[in-house]
């Protein structure tokens, strides 16, 4: 649950707790006094809260970062391998060359990410 505090244009403040769906308000919300729509403001507050929660976790749990990095490296390696496999299965010389260049770039990215991490 995320506490959302909204200051309406009419001066009325209203507070509620919401369980966001896909990082957004599951429904609409309006000022209890003037009825002005507060959904957009609520969405901004939810986005801000989620973002600050994420950065908070990142600074205290390096393992999360490590996992993300490992995922990036593995993703790059898979892309590189897929490029090589594709090149091996192809007949045309130029297409194979393009695939190999793509694979090399993907491998280079993986290595770059790996060494940048250290
Ligand atoms: Zn209002």
py3Dmol code that shows the C-alpha trace and the ligand (Angstrom):
import py3Dmol

protein = """\
ATOM      1  CA  UNK A   1       0.000   0.000   0.000  1.00  0.00           C
ATOM      2  CA  UNK A   2       1.247   3.457  -0.847  1.00  0.00           C
ATOM      3  CA  UNK A   3       0.054   6.490   1.088  1.00  0.00           C
ATOM      4  CA  UNK A   4      -1.087   9.222  -1.297  1.00  0.00           C
ATOM      5  CA  UNK A   5      -1.532  12.780  -0.075  1.00  0.00           C
ATOM      6  CA  UNK A   6      -3.217  15.136  -2.482  1.00  0.00           C
ATOM      7  CA  UNK A   7      -3.500  18.878  -2.135  1.00  0.00           C
ATOM      8  CA  UNK A   8      -6.416  19.898  -4.319  1.00  0.00           C
ATOM      9  CA  UNK A   9      -6.611  23.186  -6.196  1.00  0.00           C
ATOM     10  CA  UNK A  10      -9.521  24.201  -3.959  1.00  0.00           C
ATOM     11  CA  UNK A  11      -7.303  23.942  -0.868  1.00  0.00           C
ATOM     12  CA  UNK A  12      -8.746  20.661   0.372  1.00  0.00           C
ATOM     13  CA  UNK A  13      -6.246  17.966   1.339  1.00  0.00           C
ATOM     14  CA  UNK A  14      -7.170  14.329   1.143  1.00  0.00           C
ATOM     15  CA  UNK A  15      -5.153  11.262   2.011  1.00  0.00           C
ATOM     16  CA  UNK A  16      -5.641   7.619   1.162  1.00  0.00           C
ATOM     17  CA  UNK A  17      -3.681   4.386   0.868  1.00  0.00           C
ATOM     18  CA  UNK A  18      -3.677   2.674  -2.495  1.00  0.00           C
ATOM     19  CA  UNK A  19      -2.369  -0.616  -3.865  1.00  0.00           C
ATOM     20  CA  UNK A  20      -1.154   0.480  -7.307  1.00  0.00           C
ATOM     21  CA  UNK A  21      -1.890  -1.636 -10.398  1.00  0.00           C
ATOM     22  CA  UNK A  22       1.008  -1.578 -12.874  1.00  0.00           C
ATOM     23  CA  UNK A  23       2.423   1.371 -10.940  1.00  0.00           C
ATOM     24  CA  UNK A  24      -0.742   3.407 -11.406  1.00  0.00           C
ATOM     25  CA  UNK A  25      -4.071   4.116  -9.757  1.00  0.00           C
ATOM     26  CA  UNK A  26      -6.430   1.159 -10.190  1.00  0.00           C
ATOM     27  CA  UNK A  27      -9.336   3.593 -10.522  1.00  0.00           C
ATOM     28  CA  UNK A  28     -10.153   7.279 -10.536  1.00  0.00           C
ATOM     29  CA  UNK A  29      -9.987   9.541  -7.520  1.00  0.00           C
ATOM     30  CA  UNK A  30     -11.596  12.934  -7.013  1.00  0.00           C
ATOM     31  CA  UNK A  31     -11.550  15.677  -4.399  1.00  0.00           C
ATOM     32  CA  UNK A  32     -14.253  15.030  -1.780  1.00  0.00           C
ATOM     33  CA  UNK A  33     -15.091  18.762  -1.629  1.00  0.00           C
ATOM     34  CA  UNK A  34     -15.043  20.139  -5.176  1.00  0.00           C
ATOM     35  CA  UNK A  35     -14.965  16.869  -7.108  1.00  0.00           C
ATOM     36  CA  UNK A  36     -11.906  17.837  -9.168  1.00  0.00           C
ATOM     37  CA  UNK A  37     -10.125  14.817 -10.631  1.00  0.00           C
ATOM     38  CA  UNK A  38      -6.987  13.891  -8.689  1.00  0.00           C
ATOM     39  CA  UNK A  39      -6.036  10.731 -10.604  1.00  0.00           C
ATOM     40  CA  UNK A  40      -3.165  12.339 -12.523  1.00  0.00           C
ATOM     41  CA  UNK A  41      -1.629  13.797  -9.355  1.00  0.00           C
ATOM     42  CA  UNK A  42      -2.109  10.465  -7.573  1.00  0.00           C
ATOM     43  CA  UNK A  43      -0.331   8.652 -10.424  1.00  0.00           C
ATOM     44  CA  UNK A  44       2.598  11.068 -10.164  1.00  0.00           C
ATOM     45  CA  UNK A  45       2.837  10.493  -6.416  1.00  0.00           C
ATOM     46  CA  UNK A  46       2.701   6.697  -6.889  1.00  0.00           C
ATOM     47  CA  UNK A  47       5.416   6.859  -9.589  1.00  0.00           C
ATOM     48  CA  UNK A  48       7.600   9.040  -7.379  1.00  0.00           C
ATOM     49  CA  UNK A  49       7.104   6.764  -4.361  1.00  0.00           C
ATOM     50  CA  UNK A  50       7.894   3.609  -6.346  1.00  0.00           C
ATOM     51  CA  UNK A  51      10.976   5.230  -7.909  1.00  0.00           C
ATOM     52  CA  UNK A  52      12.342   6.410  -4.560  1.00  0.00           C
ATOM     53  CA  UNK A  53      11.649   2.972  -3.046  1.00  0.00           C
ATOM     54  CA  UNK A  54      13.606   1.326  -5.869  1.00  0.00           C
ATOM     55  CA  UNK A  55      16.619   3.621  -5.556  1.00  0.00           C
ATOM     56  CA  UNK A  56      16.480   3.105  -1.803  1.00  0.00           C
ATOM     57  CA  UNK A  57      16.682  -0.672  -2.240  1.00  0.00           C
ATOM     58  CA  UNK A  58      19.502  -0.311  -4.760  1.00  0.00           C
ATOM     59  CA  UNK A  59      21.780   1.610  -2.415  1.00  0.00           C
ATOM     60  CA  UNK A  60      21.285  -0.898   0.386  1.00  0.00           C
ATOM     61  CA  UNK A  61      21.189  -4.165  -1.502  1.00  0.00           C
ATOM     62  CA  UNK A  62      24.065  -4.540  -3.915  1.00  0.00           C
ATOM     63  CA  UNK A  63      22.878  -8.047  -4.725  1.00  0.00           C
ATOM     64  CA  UNK A  64      19.954  -6.545  -6.654  1.00  0.00           C
ATOM     65  CA  UNK A  65      22.407  -4.574  -8.772  1.00  0.00           C
ATOM     66  CA  UNK A  66      24.558  -7.673  -9.249  1.00  0.00           C
ATOM     67  CA  UNK A  67      21.546  -9.633 -10.435  1.00  0.00           C
ATOM     68  CA  UNK A  68      20.633  -6.914 -12.918  1.00  0.00           C
ATOM     69  CA  UNK A  69      24.227  -6.826 -14.188  1.00  0.00           C
ATOM     70  CA  UNK A  70      24.385 -10.609 -14.506  1.00  0.00           C
ATOM     71  CA  UNK A  71      21.114 -10.505 -16.401  1.00  0.00           C
ATOM     72  CA  UNK A  72      22.523  -7.894 -18.786  1.00  0.00           C
ATOM     73  CA  UNK A  73      25.676  -9.938 -19.412  1.00  0.00           C
ATOM     74  CA  UNK A  74      23.745 -13.167 -19.958  1.00  0.00           C
ATOM     75  CA  UNK A  75      21.308 -11.351 -22.258  1.00  0.00           C
ATOM     76  CA  UNK A  76      24.200  -9.979 -24.335  1.00  0.00           C
ATOM     77  CA  UNK A  77      25.876 -13.395 -24.498  1.00  0.00           C
ATOM     78  CA  UNK A  78      22.651 -15.068 -25.629  1.00  0.00           C
ATOM     79  CA  UNK A  79      22.200 -12.387 -28.297  1.00  0.00           C
ATOM     80  CA  UNK A  80      25.796 -12.973 -29.431  1.00  0.00           C
ATOM     81  CA  UNK A  81      25.379 -16.756 -29.519  1.00  0.00           C
ATOM     82  CA  UNK A  82      22.108 -16.397 -31.410  1.00  0.00           C
ATOM     83  CA  UNK A  83      23.951 -14.249 -33.955  1.00  0.00           C
ATOM     84  CA  UNK A  84      26.695 -16.875 -34.395  1.00  0.00           C
ATOM     85  CA  UNK A  85      24.192 -19.721 -34.709  1.00  0.00           C
ATOM     86  CA  UNK A  86      22.232 -17.686 -37.269  1.00  0.00           C
ATOM     87  CA  UNK A  87      25.420 -16.959 -39.224  1.00  0.00           C
ATOM     88  CA  UNK A  88      26.365 -20.668 -39.258  1.00  0.00           C
ATOM     89  CA  UNK A  89      22.940 -21.614 -40.585  1.00  0.00           C
ATOM     90  CA  UNK A  90      23.018 -19.046 -43.378  1.00  0.00           C
ATOM     91  CA  UNK A  91      24.228 -19.573 -46.914  1.00  0.00           C
ATOM     92  CA  UNK A  92      24.839 -15.999 -48.104  1.00  0.00           C
ATOM     93  CA  UNK A  93      28.341 -14.697 -47.387  1.00  0.00           C
ATOM     94  CA  UNK A  94      27.414 -11.047 -46.820  1.00  0.00           C
ATOM     95  CA  UNK A  95      24.516 -11.912 -44.521  1.00  0.00           C
ATOM     96  CA  UNK A  96      26.864 -14.142 -42.524  1.00  0.00           C
ATOM     97  CA  UNK A  97      29.318 -11.263 -42.232  1.00  0.00           C
ATOM     98  CA  UNK A  98      26.571  -8.925 -40.980  1.00  0.00           C
ATOM     99  CA  UNK A  99      25.479 -11.536 -38.451  1.00  0.00           C
ATOM    100  CA  UNK A 100      29.046 -12.024 -37.237  1.00  0.00           C
ATOM    101  CA  UNK A 101      29.474  -8.270 -36.843  1.00  0.00           C
ATOM    102  CA  UNK A 102      26.233  -8.213 -34.837  1.00  0.00           C
ATOM    103  CA  UNK A 103      27.440 -11.135 -32.720  1.00  0.00           C
ATOM    104  CA  UNK A 104      30.809  -9.461 -32.125  1.00  0.00           C
ATOM    105  CA  UNK A 105      29.111  -6.246 -31.037  1.00  0.00           C
ATOM    106  CA  UNK A 106      26.879  -8.216 -28.659  1.00  0.00           C
ATOM    107  CA  UNK A 107      29.895 -10.063 -27.196  1.00  0.00           C
ATOM    108  CA  UNK A 108      31.781  -6.789 -26.890  1.00  0.00           C
ATOM    109  CA  UNK A 109      28.853  -5.268 -25.015  1.00  0.00           C
ATOM    110  CA  UNK A 110      28.740  -8.255 -22.672  1.00  0.00           C
ATOM    111  CA  UNK A 111      32.465  -7.968 -21.953  1.00  0.00           C
ATOM    112  CA  UNK A 112      32.188  -4.206 -21.546  1.00  0.00           C
ATOM    113  CA  UNK A 113      29.368  -4.568 -19.034  1.00  0.00           C
ATOM    114  CA  UNK A 114      31.318  -7.287 -17.217  1.00  0.00           C
ATOM    115  CA  UNK A 115      34.545  -5.289 -16.876  1.00  0.00           C
ATOM    116  CA  UNK A 116      32.789  -1.998 -16.174  1.00  0.00           C
ATOM    117  CA  UNK A 117      31.178  -3.744 -13.186  1.00  0.00           C
ATOM    118  CA  UNK A 118      34.551  -4.632 -11.635  1.00  0.00           C
TER     119      UNK A 118
END
"""
ligand_1 = """\
1
ZN
Zn -11.007 20.239 -4.345
"""
view = py3Dmol.view(width=600, height=400)
view.addModel(protein, "pdb")
view.setStyle({"model": 0}, {"cartoon": {"style": "trace"}})
view.addModel(ligand_1, "xyz")
view.setStyle({"model": 1}, {"stick": {}})
view.zoomTo()
view.show()
